[in-house]
Amino acid sequence: MARLDGRTQSELPDDYQYLLSEDAMGEINLLTVMANNPDALRAYMRYGSALWEDCGLGAADVERVILAVARELDAAYEWHQHLPVAREQGVPDGELAAIAEGSLGDLDDRQAAVLEYAQAVATDAVDDAVFAAAAEVLDDATLVGVTLLATHYLATQRFLAALSIPVDGEFVGWSVEA
């Protein structure tokens, strides 16, 4: 049970109700708890949307990064939310299984370098070798975008943990059948 009650769409002021609409992400636990501060919720959603669109990666790679960070942090909520999205974006189950199992070496060299970098960012473990590998496959703008994306999901996990926000529904689990 979350440490704070969530707010429903109808409980928000009229000019904020769109934040919890089905056109957005709906009334998921993360957002309903954030809705206790509608201005912060709006800023969080705008920032996340900007990162998804402007980090320099395609949609499938964005989802790979989010899942790699989620797995590295044992962030069940984010894994649960983004596993179906990754599938919708065409990430093959074999790659999802590699991420779930921490077998990034099973991915192509570019993907492995990007995901290892994102995980290192999230765990404060970026060393020269990890950075160099990412810098070899990403331009500077995309490197900044991936860094911001990884830290966004680190912050999201810290928010979820601090407020004990549960997964929506039954957790999909860490196992992915390839």
Backbone as CSV, one residue per row, in Angstrom:
resi,resn,N_x,N_y,N_z,CA_x,CA_y,CA_z,C_x,C_y,C_z
1,MET,0.842,-1.182,0.000,0.000,0.000,0.000,0.887,1.247,0.000
2,ALA,0.525,2.187,-0.834,1.294,3.426,-0.944,1.194,4.231,0.351
3,ARG,2.240,4.969,0.635,2.269,5.806,1.841,1.373,7.030,1.716
4,LEU,1.029,7.407,0.498,0.077,8.485,0.244,-1.037,7.933,-0.626
5,ASP,-2.240,8.390,-0.397,-3.348,8.004,-1.254,-3.195,8.670,-2.615
6,GLY,-3.609,7.958,-3.645,-3.627,8.541,-4.977,-4.866,9.396,-5.159
7,ARG,-4.810,10.269,-6.141,-5.955,11.105,-6.476,-6.484,10.665,-7.827
8,THR,-7.764,10.701,-7.977,-8.375,10.327,-9.246,-8.406,11.536,-10.174
9,GLN,-8.656,11.252,-11.426,-8.739,12.315,-12.425,-9.775,13.353,-12.014
10,SER,-10.935,12.906,-11.556,-12.019,13.836,-11.210,-11.701,14.672,-9.970
11,GLU,-10.733,14.264,-9.168,-10.351,15.031,-7.982,-9.381,16.173,-8.316
12,LEU,-8.836,16.158,-9.508,-7.897,17.205,-9.894,-8.652,18.435,-10.376
13,PRO,-8.020,19.604,-10.241,-8.637,20.796,-10.840,-8.849,20.560,-12.337
14,ASP,-9.866,21.186,-12.883,-10.242,20.954,-14.280,-9.071,21.055,-15.248
15,ASP,-8.204,22.034,-15.058,-7.109,22.237,-16.014,-5.951,21.247,-15.832
16,TYR,-6.078,20.309,-14.897,-5.075,19.264,-14.706,-5.619,17.862,-14.981
17,GLN,-6.909,17.739,-15.192,-7.505,16.418,-15.342,-6.942,15.639,-16.528
18,TYR,-6.513,16.319,-17.562,-5.954,15.637,-18.725,-4.731,14.796,-18.362
19,LEU,-4.044,15.135,-17.270,-2.835,14.410,-16.878,-3.113,12.953,-16.526
20,LEU,-4.315,12.666,-16.081,-4.682,11.291,-15.721,-5.680,10.680,-16.699
21,SER,-5.782,11.275,-17.876,-6.710,10.748,-18.870,-6.120,9.519,-19.549
22,GLU,-6.969,8.749,-20.172,-6.508,7.572,-20.919,-5.638,7.985,-22.102
23,ASP,-5.829,9.211,-22.609,-4.973,9.709,-23.683,-3.551,9.935,-23.196
24,ALA,-3.395,10.175,-21.905,-2.062,10.283,-21.311,-1.671,8.853,-20.930
25,MET,-1.555,8.557,-19.666,-1.248,7.182,-19.245,-2.319,6.624,-18.315
26,GLY,-3.355,7.396,-18.093,-4.442,6.933,-17.252,-4.115,7.069,-15.769
27,GLU,-4.947,6.441,-14.980,-4.821,6.526,-13.526,-3.928,5.399,-12.996
28,ILE,-2.668,5.402,-13.412,-1.737,4.409,-12.882,-1.241,4.886,-11.518
29,ASN,-0.848,3.957,-10.680,-0.492,4.277,-9.299,0.559,5.384,-9.189
30,LEU,1.605,5.301,-9.990,2.657,6.320,-9.945,2.070,7.712,-10.120
31,LEU,1.252,7.876,-11.138,0.732,9.206,-11.457,-0.346,9.666,-10.494
32,THR,-1.161,8.748,-9.990,-2.208,9.174,-9.051,-1.596,9.671,-7.744
33,VAL,-0.482,9.059,-7.321,0.185,9.559,-6.119,0.854,10.900,-6.422
34,MET,1.500,11.021,-7.568,2.096,12.306,-7.952,1.032,13.391,-8.060
35,ALA,-0.192,13.001,-8.367,-1.276,13.966,-8.550,-1.615,14.710,-7.264
36,ASN,-1.043,14.301,-6.144,-1.180,15.099,-4.929,-0.536,16.472,-5.103
37,ASN,0.356,16.592,-6.087,0.952,17.871,-6.454,0.816,18.002,-7.976
38,PRO,-0.335,18.485,-8.442,-0.581,18.526,-9.888,0.469,19.270,-10.701
39,ASP,1.036,20.334,-10.139,2.077,21.067,-10.877,3.316,20.191,-11.072
40,ALA,3.707,19.465,-10.037,4.869,18.581,-10.137,4.570,17.419,-11.087
41,LEU,3.363,16.891,-11.040,2.972,15.822,-11.960,3.092,16.301,-13.403
42,ARG,2.581,17.486,-13.679,2.657,18.029,-15.041,4.115,18.179,-15.472
43,ALA,4.960,18.693,-14.588,6.381,18.870,-14.919,7.052,17.518,-15.154
44,TYR,6.753,16.535,-14.324,7.317,15.192,-14.478,6.927,14.608,-15.838
45,MET,5.671,14.724,-16.187,5.192,14.164,-17.452,5.791,14.894,-18.656
46,ARG,5.901,16.197,-18.570,6.504,16.965,-19.673,7.978,16.582,-19.849
47,TYR,8.679,16.464,-18.743,10.094,16.107,-18.798,10.266,14.708,-19.384
48,GLY,9.488,13.750,-18.891,9.566,12.390,-19.427,9.258,12.357,-20.915
49,SER,8.225,13.059,-21.329,7.870,13.100,-22.753,8.980,13.721,-23.583
50,ALA,9.585,14.794,-23.083,10.681,15.432,-23.806,11.852,14.467,-23.955
51,LEU,12.158,13.728,-22.911,13.264,12.767,-22.998,12.953,11.662,-23.993
52,TRP,11.732,11.108,-23.955,11.366,10.042,-24.890,11.529,10.524,-26.324
53,GLU,11.115,11.766,-26.580,11.106,12.291,-27.944,12.456,12.854,-28.388
54,ASP,13.227,13.396,-27.466,14.403,14.179,-27.850,15.732,13.663,-27.325
55,CYS,15.766,12.451,-26.762,17.034,11.963,-26.206,18.005,11.511,-27.287
56,GLY,17.523,11.347,-28.503,18.395,10.948,-29.589,18.293,9.487,-29.968
57,LEU,17.455,8.746,-29.268,17.246,7.332,-29.562,15.873,7.129,-30.173
58,GLY,15.733,6.069,-30.946,14.421,5.675,-31.428,13.608,5.071,-30.291
59,ALA,12.314,4.896,-30.524,11.405,4.428,-29.479,11.813,3.070,-28.905
60,ALA,12.249,2.141,-29.740,12.644,0.813,-29.241,13.878,0.931,-28.345
61,ASP,14.841,1.764,-28.740,16.038,1.937,-27.914,15.722,2.664,-26.610
62,VAL,14.794,3.601,-26.637,14.364,4.251,-25.394,13.848,3.194,-24.429
63,GLU,13.011,2.294,-24.923,12.455,1.254,-24.055,13.539,0.288,-23.564
64,ARG,14.509,-0.012,-24.416,15.629,-0.866,-23.976,16.362,-0.210,-22.792
65,VAL,16.624,1.089,-22.925,17.313,1.806,-21.854,16.479,1.783,-20.574
66,ILE,15.202,2.088,-20.673,14.341,2.103,-19.489,14.341,0.733,-18.824
67,LEU,14.209,-0.321,-19.610,14.184,-1.669,-19.030,15.526,-2.055,-18.432
68,ALA,16.622,-1.663,-19.061,17.949,-1.977,-18.506,18.143,-1.284,-17.158
69,VAL,17.713,-0.034,-17.074,17.807,0.690,-15.803,16.881,0.039,-14.776
70,ALA,15.669,-0.272,-15.182,14.720,-0.908,-14.265,15.280,-2.217,-13.722
71,ARG,15.859,-3.017,-14.597,16.388,-4.311,-14.154,17.582,-4.132,-13.230
72,GLU,18.455,-3.196,-13.571,19.634,-2.938,-12.741,19.239,-2.483,-11.338
73,LEU,18.159,-1.724,-11.245,17.692,-1.197,-9.961,16.662,-2.097,-9.286
74,ASP,16.342,-3.238,-9.912,15.240,-4.090,-9.434,13.967,-3.273,-9.264
75,ALA,13.716,-2.415,-10.227,12.565,-1.523,-10.218,11.382,-2.224,-10.877
76,ALA,10.684,-3.010,-10.092,9.583,-3.826,-10.613,8.507,-2.973,-11.274
77,TYR,8.187,-1.828,-10.687,7.120,-0.992,-11.246,7.457,-0.585,-12.678
78,GLU,8.659,-0.078,-12.885,9.032,0.377,-14.224,9.161,-0.790,-15.197
79,TRP,9.683,-1.912,-14.724,9.756,-3.102,-15.585,8.349,-3.499,-16.013
80,HIS,7.445,-3.537,-15.062,6.057,-3.935,-15.307,5.380,-3.000,-16.314
81,GLN,5.626,-1.702,-16.192,4.994,-0.725,-17.086,5.598,-0.752,-18.488
82,HIS,6.910,-0.949,-18.568,7.580,-0.763,-19.860,7.820,-2.036,-20.653
83,LEU,7.701,-3.205,-20.049,7.868,-4.437,-20.814,6.862,-4.520,-21.963
84,PRO,5.569,-4.282,-21.729,4.635,-4.320,-22.866,4.895,-3.218,-23.892
85,VAL,5.352,-2.066,-23.442,5.640,-0.974,-24.367,6.825,-1.356,-25.260
86,ALA,7.836,-1.972,-24.672,8.993,-2.412,-25.456,8.560,-3.407,-26.527
87,ARG,7.687,-4.308,-26.156,7.185,-5.265,-27.143,6.424,-4.548,-28.253
88,GLU,5.594,-3.575,-27.881,4.854,-2.795,-28.881,5.804,-2.061,-29.822
89,GLN,6.965,-1.669,-29.318,7.951,-0.945,-30.133,8.844,-1.900,-30.925
90,GLY,8.578,-3.198,-30.823,9.284,-4.164,-31.645,10.554,-4.743,-31.053
91,VAL,10.785,-4.557,-29.760,11.966,-5.164,-29.140,11.708,-6.669,-29.026
92,PRO,12.563,-7.481,-29.645,12.344,-8.930,-29.631,12.488,-9.528,-28.233
93,ASP,11.737,-10.597,-27.979,11.787,-11.251,-26.676,13.190,-11.726,-26.322
94,GLY,13.995,-12.122,-27.309,15.365,-12.530,-27.025,16.173,-11.405,-26.392
95,GLU,15.993,-10.190,-26.888,16.682,-9.032,-26.304,16.117,-8.712,-24.923
96,LEU,14.809,-8.822,-24.772,14.197,-8.576,-23.470,14.694,-9.584,-22.444
97,ALA,14.830,-10.831,-22.862,15.346,-11.868,-21.970,16.785,-11.559,-21.572
98,ALA,17.600,-11.102,-22.526,18.991,-10.751,-22.219,19.043,-9.624,-21.183
99,ILE,18.188,-8.624,-21.346,18.140,-7.525,-20.382,17.676,-8.047,-19.027
100,ALA,16.649,-8.875,-19.021,16.114,-9.417,-17.771,17.156,-10.239,-17.021
101,GLU,17.964,-10.965,-17.771,18.961,-11.856,-17.170,20.289,-11.158,-16.915
102,GLY,20.411,-9.912,-17.317,21.667,-9.205,-17.153,22.747,-9.686,-18.104
103,SER,22.339,-10.233,-19.231,23.271,-10.767,-20.232,23.422,-9.785,-21.389
104,LEU,23.851,-8.585,-21.091,23.927,-7.557,-22.120,24.949,-7.899,-23.193
105,GLY,25.917,-8.742,-22.865,26.882,-9.182,-23.855,26.253,-9.984,-24.976
106,ASP,25.010,-10.459,-24.772,24.289,-11.187,-25.809,23.676,-10.247,-26.850
107,LEU,23.689,-8.952,-26.590,23.138,-7.969,-27.512,24.232,-7.516,-28.478
108,ASP,23.847,-6.793,-29.521,24.891,-6.289,-30.416,25.739,-5.263,-29.658
109,ASP,26.929,-4.990,-30.177,27.903,-4.158,-29.462,27.364,-2.772,-29.127
110,ARG,26.633,-2.160,-30.058,26.089,-0.826,-29.809,25.077,-0.862,-28.669
111,GLN,24.122,-1.794,-28.758,23.109,-1.886,-27.707,23.749,-2.169,-26.357
112,ALA,24.688,-3.091,-26.324,25.343,-3.439,-25.060,26.037,-2.216,-24.465
113,ALA,26.752,-1.456,-25.279,27.463,-0.272,-24.781,26.491,0.760,-24.229
114,VAL,25.392,0.995,-24.949,24.406,1.986,-24.507,23.735,1.538,-23.206
115,LEU,23.331,0.285,-23.138,22.626,-0.191,-21.954,23.551,-0.306,-20.749
116,GLU,24.776,-0.738,-20.961,25.740,-0.784,-19.852,26.003,0.620,-19.323
117,TYR,26.087,1.583,-20.221,26.271,2.967,-19.796,25.069,3.447,-18.987
118,ALA,23.859,3.208,-19.479,22.646,3.647,-18.765,22.577,3.019,-17.379
119,GLN,22.901,1.738,-17.282,22.897,1.077,-15.973,23.954,1.682,-15.053
120,ALA,25.131,1.979,-15.603,26.183,2.580,-14.788,25.787,3.972,-14.313
121,VAL,25.111,4.727,-15.166,24.610,6.042,-14.757,23.661,5.876,-13.571
122,ALA,22.749,4.931,-13.666,21.736,4.741,-12.624,22.322,4.259,-11.303
123,THR,23.462,3.605,-11.364,24.072,3.076,-10.136,25.322,3.850,-9.726
124,ASP,25.541,4.988,-10.353,26.690,5.836,-10.057,28.005,5.069,-10.227
125,ALA,28.090,4.330,-11.327,29.263,3.480,-11.569,29.895,3.732,-12.939
126,VAL,29.727,4.936,-13.485,30.331,5.231,-14.786,31.831,5.417,-14.579
127,ASP,32.605,4.548,-15.225,34.057,4.716,-15.220,34.493,5.090,-16.639
128,ASP,35.781,5.289,-16.808,36.279,5.729,-18.114,35.982,4.720,-19.216
129,ALA,36.091,3.437,-18.914,35.865,2.408,-19.939,34.408,2.367,-20.380
130,VAL,33.487,2.436,-19.427,32.058,2.411,-19.753,31.688,3.658,-20.552
131,PHE,32.203,4.806,-20.125,31.928,6.041,-20.846,32.484,5.979,-22.263
132,ALA,33.724,5.525,-22.401,34.363,5.464,-23.719,33.593,4.552,-24.664
133,ALA,33.113,3.430,-24.155,32.345,2.508,-25.001,31.061,3.168,-25.491
134,ALA,30.383,3.895,-24.606,29.158,4.593,-25.014,29.481,5.731,-25.972
135,ALA,30.540,6.463,-25.689,30.913,7.599,-26.540,31.340,7.143,-27.927
136,GLU,31.777,5.915,-28.044,32.177,5.380,-29.346,30.974,5.130,-30.257
137,VAL,29.800,4.871,-29.664,28.627,4.521,-30.470,27.547,5.599,-30.463
138,LEU,27.700,6.629,-29.639,26.711,7.707,-29.551,27.377,9.043,-29.807
139,ASP,26.657,9.947,-30.465,27.178,11.304,-30.569,26.955,12.004,-29.229
140,ASP,27.552,13.176,-29.081,27.491,13.869,-27.788,26.060,14.187,-27.360
141,ALA,25.231,14.620,-28.297,23.847,14.973,-27.952,23.088,13.753,-27.446
142,THR,23.274,12.619,-28.097,22.578,11.408,-27.672,23.144,10.895,-26.349
143,LEU,24.419,11.052,-26.137,25.021,10.662,-24.860,24.399,11.461,-23.714
144,VAL,24.208,12.742,-23.929,23.522,13.566,-22.925,22.087,13.079,-22.752
145,GLY,21.397,12.802,-23.852,20.010,12.329,-23.777,19.882,11.018,-23.020
146,VAL,20.778,10.076,-23.287,20.737,8.780,-22.582,21.031,8.975,-21.098
147,THR,21.962,9.863,-20.790,22.281,10.146,-19.387,21.057,10.704,-18.668
148,LEU,20.379,11.656,-19.303,19.166,12.222,-18.698,18.052,11.196,-18.587
149,LEU,17.901,10.352,-19.609,16.869,9.312,-19.561,17.130,8.350,-18.405
150,ALA,18.356,7.905,-18.252,18.690,6.979,-17.164,18.454,7.624,-15.796
151,THR,18.833,8.898,-15.652,18.631,9.550,-14.354,17.153,9.817,-14.082
152,HIS,16.379,10.020,-15.127,14.930,10.193,-14.948,14.309,8.927,-14.351
153,TYR,14.717,7.778,-14.855,14.154,6.532,-14.334,14.759,6.136,-12.995
154,LEU,15.966,6.587,-12.694,16.510,6.448,-11.347,15.658,7.263,-10.375
155,ALA,15.377,8.503,-10.735,14.551,9.359,-9.876,13.152,8.775,-9.709
156,THR,12.607,8.241,-10.789,11.276,7.631,-10.707,11.290,6.461,-9.727
157,GLN,12.319,5.624,-9.802,12.400,4.494,-8.878,12.523,4.966,-7.434
158,ARG,13.294,6.002,-7.208,13.447,6.521,-5.840,12.111,7.059,-5.327
159,PHE,11.355,7.713,-6.174,10.030,8.212,-5.816,9.105,7.049,-5.462
160,LEU,9.079,6.035,-6.330,8.234,4.861,-6.089,8.592,4.181,-4.774
161,ALA,9.877,4.020,-4.511,10.321,3.337,-3.292,10.018,4.164,-2.048
162,ALA,10.287,5.459,-2.107,10.067,6.313,-0.938,8.608,6.322,-0.505
163,LEU,7.718,6.267,-1.480,6.293,6.336,-1.167,5.609,4.966,-1.224
164,SER,6.402,3.899,-1.351,5.891,2.517,-1.372,4.737,2.331,-2.347
165,ILE,4.922,2.812,-3.561,3.869,2.734,-4.564,3.897,1.354,-5.206
166,PRO,2.791,0.624,-5.131,2.780,-0.742,-5.665,2.585,-0.772,-7.181
167,VAL,3.007,-1.888,-7.749,2.783,-2.164,-9.166,1.283,-2.171,-9.422
168,ASP,0.882,-1.698,-10.587,-0.523,-1.751,-10.986,-0.848,-3.187,-11.394
169,GLY,-1.741,-3.839,-10.681,-2.104,-5.219,-11.010,-1.047,-6.194,-10.521
170,GLU,-1.037,-7.368,-11.133,-0.084,-8.409,-10.758,1.204,-8.241,-11.557
171,PHE,2.333,-8.231,-10.867,3.646,-8.036,-11.492,3.884,-9.069,-12.590
172,VAL,4.378,-8.612,-13.739,4.629,-9.493,-14.871,5.784,-10.437,-14.626
173,GLY,6.628,-10.115,-13.671,7.786,-10.958,-13.354,9.000,-10.544,-14.157
174,TRP,10.148,-11.000,-13.693,11.415,-10.655,-14.330,11.761,-11.591,-15.481
175,SER,11.114,-12.717,-15.551,11.449,-13.710,-16.572,10.770,-13.374,-17.901
176,VAL,11.548,-13.474,-18.972,11.014,-13.267,-20.312,11.372,-14.502,-21.126
177,GLU,10.384,-15.118,-21.705,10.638,-16.289,-22.556,11.108,-15.834,-23.915
178,ALA,12.305,-16.239,-24.275,12.863,-15.826,-25.562,12.390,-16.750,-26.675
